[in-house]
Structures are given as structure tokens and as C-alpha cells.
Amino acid sequence: ISYILGRYVRLENQHIKELMYLANFDGLTNLYNHRYFHEAMESQWKLAAKQNQSISLLMMDIDYFKMFNDIRGHLEGDRCLSQIGHTIGSFTSQEISTYRFGGEEFVLLLRGTAASRTIAIAEKVRQKVYDLQITHEYSPAAPVVTVSIGVHVGFPPKHEKPMNFFDHADQAMYVS
């Protein structure tokens, strides 16, 4: 009986781990998902405020991705998202967490990173995506898939909510 119960507990734990993965990660890109971003942003915001550290957000969008999907098809679109997700995920570290925000939008969340380093990371991400050389012959931006990245860096003000901070990065992305 103890063998059966032990096996049941292991299966139960494995099931919980699988459910946690499904709840927190995007299956296509293997990055954290939109829901988990909101949780992480809230907790990182509080921690940064407590430790008087900066928060940096990189919000990015694949340029003319709808056109890519319309011309190439959704399977190629999924392959493109997966490749870009893997590339963005390669930046994950103790100071950087990576998310698929939705559709063709991605976010990098950095805590305690200077503006100059944040901008350098944004440029590295942009270049790595460009270096994938995924053909996008009808894009007005370039003959390959590119991303636009908005950056916002600052210290969490007491009067501002985390998602208001996020809106600044989102607006910067649209400007870029």
C-alpha cells in the first residue's frame, strides 16, 4: 500500500508541476505568459521600491507581423514567434525576465539596471532578431523580420501603479 501511495504522491506532484507550467508559460515560445507578467511586475515593483532600485521595461512588437501571417500562413507565423521567443529567452538571467505579452508582443523586465545598460540590451535584442534573417519580403521595414522596441526606465514612484509604468514602455514602442 505504501508503494501505491508513494507513487500517487509522485504523480500528484508531477501533475501540479504540469499545471503550474501551463498556468505560467506560453506553450509556443516557452516564455512566461501575459498573466504571469502581471504577477511578476507587481512583485518586482514592490521589491524595487523597497530596495530603492530601478525598474526597466522593454516592450517589443514584431513589425508587420499580420502581413507576415497573411502572406506566409499561420504555421510559418508560429515558427517565427517560436524563433523570436527562443532568441528573447536567451536574455533571461537573474536580472532579466522574459515574457510573451500576447500575439506578437514581448516584454523584458529588468530590476536594478541602469538606463544605458537597458538601452544596450534593447539594441542587442533588436540585432539578434534581425540576425535570425527570417524572410519578410513584403515588410516596409526590412526584407527580414524586425522588431520595434520601447524602453522605459525609472524608480517606482509611490503615486504610480505598475501598469501605468508599463504604459510608458508601451507608448515608447509605438513611437519606435
C-alpha positions as CSV (number, residue, x, y, z in Angstrom):
1,I,0.0,0.0,0.0
2,S,2.8,2.5,0.8
3,Y,4.3,1.9,-2.7
4,I,1.0,2.8,-4.3
5,L,0.5,5.8,-2.1
6,G,4.1,7.0,-2.8
7,R,3.6,6.6,-6.5
8,Y,0.3,8.5,-6.2
9,V,2.1,11.4,-4.4
10,R,4.8,11.5,-7.1
11,L,2.1,11.5,-9.8
12,E,0.1,14.2,-7.9
13,N,3.3,16.4,-7.6
14,Q,4.1,15.9,-11.3
15,H,0.5,16.9,-12.1
16,I,0.8,20.1,-10.0
17,K,4.1,20.9,-11.8
18,E,2.5,20.5,-15.2
19,L,-0.5,22.7,-14.2
20,M,1.9,25.4,-12.9
21,Y,3.8,25.3,-16.2
22,L,0.6,25.6,-18.2
23,A,-0.6,28.5,-15.9
24,N,2.7,30.5,-16.2
25,F,4.3,29.8,-19.5
26,D,3.4,30.3,-23.2
27,G,3.5,27.0,-24.9
28,L,4.7,28.3,-28.3
29,T,7.6,30.4,-27.1
30,N,8.3,28.8,-23.7
31,L,8.5,32.3,-22.2
32,Y,6.5,33.4,-19.2
33,N,2.9,34.4,-20.3
34,H,0.8,37.6,-20.0
35,R,-0.8,36.5,-16.8
36,Y,2.5,35.8,-15.1
37,F,3.9,39.1,-16.3
38,H,1.3,41.0,-14.2
39,E,2.2,39.0,-11.1
40,A,5.9,39.5,-11.7
41,M,5.5,43.2,-12.4
42,E,3.6,43.7,-9.2
43,S,6.1,41.8,-7.0
44,Q,9.2,43.3,-8.8
45,W,7.6,46.8,-8.4
46,K,7.2,46.4,-4.7
47,L,10.7,44.9,-4.3
48,A,12.4,47.7,-6.3
49,A,10.5,50.3,-4.3
50,K,11.6,48.7,-1.0
51,Q,15.2,48.4,-2.1
52,N,15.3,51.8,-4.0
53,Q,16.2,50.1,-7.3
54,S,15.2,51.0,-10.8
55,I,12.8,49.0,-13.0
56,S,13.3,48.8,-16.7
57,L,10.8,47.5,-19.2
58,L,11.4,46.7,-22.9
59,M,8.2,46.3,-24.8
60,M,8.6,44.9,-28.3
61,D,6.4,44.1,-31.2
62,I,7.2,42.2,-34.4
63,D,7.0,44.7,-37.3
64,Y,4.2,44.0,-39.8
65,F,3.5,40.6,-38.3
66,K,-0.1,40.5,-39.5
67,M,1.2,40.9,-43.1
68,F,3.7,38.1,-42.4
69,N,0.9,35.8,-41.2
70,D,-1.4,36.7,-44.1
71,I,1.3,36.0,-46.7
72,R,3.2,33.1,-45.2
73,G,0.4,31.5,-43.2
74,H,-0.1,30.8,-39.5
75,L,2.2,27.8,-39.3
76,E,5.1,30.0,-40.5
77,G,3.9,32.7,-38.2
78,D,4.1,30.2,-35.3
79,R,7.6,29.2,-36.3
80,C,8.6,32.9,-36.5
81,L,7.1,33.5,-33.0
82,S,8.9,30.5,-31.6
83,Q,12.3,31.5,-33.0
84,I,11.9,35.0,-31.7
85,G,10.7,33.7,-28.4
86,H,13.8,31.5,-28.1
87,T,16.0,34.4,-29.0
88,I,14.4,36.7,-26.5
89,G,14.5,33.9,-23.9
90,S,18.3,33.7,-24.3
91,F,18.4,37.0,-22.4
92,T,16.8,35.5,-19.3
93,S,19.1,35.9,-16.2
94,Q,18.9,36.8,-12.6
95,E,18.2,40.5,-13.5
96,I,16.1,39.9,-16.7
97,S,12.8,38.0,-17.0
98,T,11.2,37.5,-20.4
99,Y,7.5,37.3,-21.4
100,R,5.3,36.8,-24.3
101,F,2.8,39.5,-23.7
102,G,0.4,38.4,-26.4
103,G,0.2,37.9,-30.1
104,E,3.5,39.3,-31.5
105,E,4.3,41.3,-28.4
106,F,7.1,40.5,-25.9
107,V,8.3,42.1,-22.7
108,L,11.6,42.1,-20.9
109,L,11.5,43.1,-17.2
110,L,14.8,44.3,-15.6
111,R,15.3,45.3,-12.0
112,G,18.3,47.4,-10.8
113,T,19.6,48.0,-14.3
114,A,21.0,51.4,-15.4
115,A,19.3,53.2,-18.4
116,S,22.5,52.8,-20.5
117,R,22.7,49.1,-19.9
118,T,18.9,48.7,-20.6
119,I,19.3,50.5,-23.9
120,A,22.3,48.3,-24.8
121,I,20.2,45.2,-24.1
122,A,17.4,46.5,-26.2
123,E,19.8,47.0,-29.1
124,K,21.2,43.5,-28.6
125,V,17.7,42.0,-28.7
126,R,16.9,44.0,-31.8
127,Q,20.1,42.9,-33.6
128,K,19.6,39.2,-32.6
129,V,16.1,39.2,-34.0
130,Y,17.4,40.8,-37.2
131,D,20.3,38.3,-37.4
132,L,17.7,35.4,-37.5
133,Q,17.2,36.6,-41.1
134,I,13.6,35.3,-41.2
135,T,12.5,36.4,-44.7
136,H,9.7,39.1,-44.7
137,E,10.0,40.3,-48.3
138,Y,6.8,42.5,-48.2
139,S,7.6,44.3,-45.0
140,P,8.1,48.1,-45.4
141,A,10.6,48.0,-42.6
142,A,13.2,45.5,-43.9
143,P,13.3,42.3,-46.1
144,V,13.6,40.3,-42.9
145,V,11.6,40.2,-39.7
146,T,12.4,43.1,-37.4
147,V,11.1,44.3,-34.0
148,S,10.2,47.7,-32.6
149,I,11.2,48.2,-29.0
150,G,10.0,50.7,-26.5
151,V,12.1,51.3,-23.4
152,H,11.1,52.8,-20.1
153,V,13.4,53.1,-17.0
154,G,12.8,54.6,-13.7
155,F,12.4,54.2,-9.9
156,P,8.9,53.1,-8.8
157,P,7.1,56.3,-7.7
158,K,4.8,55.8,-4.7
159,H,1.9,57.6,-6.6
160,E,2.1,55.3,-9.7
161,K,0.8,51.8,-10.3
162,P,3.0,49.3,-12.0
163,M,0.8,49.1,-15.1
164,N,1.0,52.9,-15.5
165,F,4.8,52.4,-15.7
166,F,4.2,49.7,-18.3
167,D,2.1,52.1,-20.4
168,H,5.2,54.4,-20.8
169,A,7.1,51.5,-22.3
170,D,4.2,50.6,-24.5
171,Q,3.9,54.2,-25.8
172,A,7.6,54.3,-26.5
173,M,7.2,51.1,-28.5
174,Y,4.6,52.7,-30.7
175,V,6.9,55.7,-31.2
176,S,9.7,53.4,-32.3
